[in-house]
Each structure stands twice: as C-alpha cells, then as structure tokens.
Amino acid sequence: MGKRTLVLVVALVLAAVSAFAVWSYLSSIEDDVREDIVAVRVFRASESISVGTTGEEASTAIEESEALAEAVVFEESTILCPGPVPNSNQEVDAAICTNNPANLDALLDGTVAAGPTAKGQLITSEMFILPAELNSASLSEQIPQGKVAISIRPNDVEAVGGFIRPGDRVNLIASESIDLNSSFELLKNPELRELLIGAGFGQTVEATTPGQPEVDPVTGEVVVDPVTTFIETLPTSIEFTQTVLQNLEVLAYGADTRDAPLGTGLEPQGSQIITLEVTPEQAEKIQFAKGFTSISLMLLPDPEQFPYTEFEARGVTTDDLFDLVPRIQEILAPLEGLLGN
C-alpha cells in the first residue's frame, strides 16, 4: 500500500469518526430537548373552509395533528385537544387536556362554519355554530363607530317608488309652509326692529302718547313707517323646499339589510321603513324634519361608478318654480290702461 493511499484511508476513518461524534452529540441534545417537550393531539384544517360550510362537509377538510401543549392548553382555551401525544422520554399527564373541548364529531354535528378558516388553522369550539346563530346577527353590529341608525317611513312615491335598496345612497328633501307673520310683526315695531337689526330702517317720530299714531311735529302729518308699509305687502307665509341632508347610506329597507340582502332585485317593495346610517347630528335633523315637514328621498347613482359631489342647497320657493311676477304684471296691464295709469 502506497503512502498516499495510507494517508487517504486514515483521513476517511477520521472523517467517519468525526461524523459519528457529531451525530451522537446532536442525538443527545435532541433527546434532552424532547424530555422537556410535551405535545398534544389537535385538529387542523387541511384545506380552507368557507363561512356557512356544514360540519359534515367540513369534516373532510379536517385532520388530526400535533401541537405544543403550552400553545394549546391554557386557561379558557377553546382549542380541541383529545389528549397528549405519548412520549417515551417522560411520563405525560393523561388528563392534560381535561379543560379543553375534545369531541370533534359533536362539534360538527348539525353546525356550520361561523367564519372562514385558513388551511393549517387549529380547530376551536367557536368555529362551528348552529345555522340559526349564523343568521341572528344584530343590526347594531353593522353600524360603524361614530354613526347611529334612524328610521323614516315615506310612502311609495316619496321613497323613489320602492326601488331603494340597502347600501344605496340618498338625499333627504324637506318641504314646508313657513309662517312669516311672527317675524314680520317683530319688524313692524321700530324699537324691536332697532334692537334686532340696528337703527336706520325707516324714519319715524316717536309718538307722544302710547298707542297713538306718530305725528310729524312740523307738518302735523301722520308719520308712515316705510318698513311697516313694505312688510304689509309681503306674503304671510312661504312654501319652501330644500335638500337638507346629502349622501346618506341606507342601512336597511324593511327586513332587507345591508349585510344580509334579500335579493329582491328591481322589484318595487312598496312602502317600507327605511333605516339610514347617519351621524348623531344628522339624526337630530331627520327627527326634526319628520315632525315638522314633509320629507322625500332622492336616489343617488352608485358611488363606485359615480362619486357623489355635495352641492350648496339654497332651497326653492314658489317664485323659483313659477314666473309669478311677470305673469301678474301681464294680467294687470289692461287694468292700468283702463284706469289711465
């Protein structure tokens, strides 16, 4: 045997001895680690499970697995744990999972998935519920923080023919006949008028006797208050319509809710209670409008296709709708001719 061959053989032997030593060392470490590890049996989703999946269907997507006891067994844990995994290096308490739910068949019997379950996720007792529980969500759960719900009940015409659906956006319009008498009466009194809007509106002479006409001390003529004269020509009431709230979201239309739509399509639903999602301040305005005005709704386009831009709603009166002044002048023109004016 040559010298080079002998050196090669010795090197191979040393390498084998080193590899064995490393393997023995790592094995001893692994055994030491295993002595401190307690594993328990659990159930994992072997594939994704969608919400509403029946327990029977989900059973084919669930398999038994293992997990560290410290990650599964703790106070009030809901992770299913049938028991410990046998450990040859130490004794494991057989009752380690006593406080955990354990029966997978009982959990899946007659239930449905309460929510989506990802592949590899541990199965808990909260993941499957009765079908009735899945459909018993509270409407309050759909209201975001800072918003409230308030309801109105317009008739079919005022509710856009019954074509409103949850998730739609609407504007609220209020109409009312506004009485102006009380405000005008205040302005007829010179002292109150000066207090409210300042001096300089009409020149009058103070009456020497309360309740008596005001008389010019120079001419002796009764002083006419031009403001009062003008006010007496004004109408005592005014019909007014205005968009008071814009871009409100419909939370529910009768029993049809935003998160649980009934699928009524374009079939008109008739007069229904409409629940709107609004801020507390908007709710106050709606409540006031319900009690003192006649309200209607305007249906807005789909905001995803056509984002809404709010506008300055000045409101409209009879004069905005009809050209009354020119029409009255036209009617009075022949009369003025007859009178020679």
HELIX and SHEET records of a PDB file:
HELIX    1   1 LYS A    3  ASP A   36  1                                  34    
HELIX    2   2 GLY A   55  ALA A   58  1                                   4    
HELIX    3   3 SER A   59  ALA A   61  5                                   3    
HELIX    4   4 ALA A   69  VAL A   72  1                                   4    
HELIX    5   5 LEU A  104  LEU A  108  1                                   5    
HELIX    6   6 PRO A  131  LEU A  134  1                                   4    
HELIX    7   7 LEU A  139  GLN A  142  5                                   4    
HELIX    8   8 VAL A  160  GLY A  162  5                                   3    
HELIX    9   9 ASN A  181  LYS A  188  1                                   8    
HELIX   10  10 PRO A  190  ILE A  197  1                                   8    
HELIX   11  11 PRO A  226  ILE A  231  1                                   6    
HELIX   12  12 PRO A  280  PHE A  292  1                                  13    
HELIX   13  13 THR A  318  LEU A  321  1                                   4    
HELIX   14  14 LEU A  324  LEU A  339  1                                  16    
SHEET    1   A 3 ILE A  62  LEU A  68  0                                        
SHEET    2   A 3 ALA A  39  ALA A  45 -1                                        
SHEET    3   A 3 GLY A  83  PRO A  84 -1                                        
SHEET    1   B 2 VAL A 112  ALA A 113  0                                        
SHEET    2   B 2 PHE A 128  ILE A 129 -1                                        
SHEET    1   C 5 VAL A 148  ILE A 152  0                                        
SHEET    2   C 5 ILE A 274  VAL A 278 -1                                        
SHEET    3   C 5 SER A 237  TYR A 253 -1                                        
SHEET    4   C 5 ARG A 169  ASP A 179 -1                                        
SHEET    5   C 5 SER A 294  LEU A 299 -1                                        
SHEET    1   D 4 VAL A 148  ILE A 152  0                                        
SHEET    2   D 4 ILE A 274  VAL A 278 -1                                        
SHEET    3   D 4 SER A 237  TYR A 253 -1                                        
SHEET    4   D 4 ASP A 256  THR A 257 -1                                        
SHEET    1   E 4 VAL A 148  ILE A 152  0                                        
SHEET    2   E 4 ILE A 274  VAL A 278 -1                                        
SHEET    3   E 4 SER A 237  TYR A 253 -1                                        
SHEET    4   E 4 VAL A 316  THR A 317 -1                                        
END                                                                             
